[in-house]
Every structure is written in structure tokens, then in C-alpha cells.
Amino acid sequence: MRKAKVLFKNREAGILTQHDDGSFSFRYLEDWVTHTNGQGISLTFPLTEREFHSKYLFPFFFSMLPEGSNKEVVCKHNRIDQEDHFGLLMTTAKNDSIGAVRIIKLDQE
């Protein structure tokens, strides 16, 4: 299992998890739900206490990945398998993000 913090405008909003079976889940932090005046990170993730589940990386996060030759360069330079979308997301979206969302890898203890 791998986890990452999801930051929105540099504030921790939730946790994105890749489970051992390859599926994904996203859940807002309790503090985010109770103190943000109803602001979700995207229209596909409305603000709620429930957990979102998907067999694949959610399209919202997948759209943050580099494509084409940029993807090839990033994967080669960081030794990431091109099919490891979660690994690629954690590598590229921690600093290099177009929008207000960033992804920070959580180290597992």
C-alpha cells in the first residue's frame, strides 16, 4: 500500500491511497471537511466524509501526469516504470503542478 497527501492551495486536504490490489481510494481529512466552507478539490470529488474508490487512478489525478516525451524523460530520469501512474504522480505533482493541487508522498513506517 502506498499513500500520499493531497494538498489544495498548500493545505492538506486529504489522503490518496493505492491499495495492494492496485485499486485507489481518496478521503478528505476530517479537519478539511469541517473547516473549508464546502470547498472540494474538484467537481469529481465533492466535499464529503465518505471515501471515494476506483479500480484505476482517478481521472482527476491521472490528468496531472506528464505525457509523451515528457513522461519518457521523467520516468527514465527517476527510474519509474511508465505504467506506475501513482509513482509518477508522486514524483511530478509534488512541485510541478499547473493547478492548486499537489501530491506529497507519505513515507510508510
Buried (B, 14 or more C-beta within 10 A) or exposed (E): EBBBBBBBEEEBBBBBBBEEEEEBBBBBBEEBBEEBEEEBBBEEBEBEEEEBEEEEBBEBBBEBBBEEEEBEEBBEEEEBEEEBBBBBBBBBBBEEEEEEBBBBBEEEE
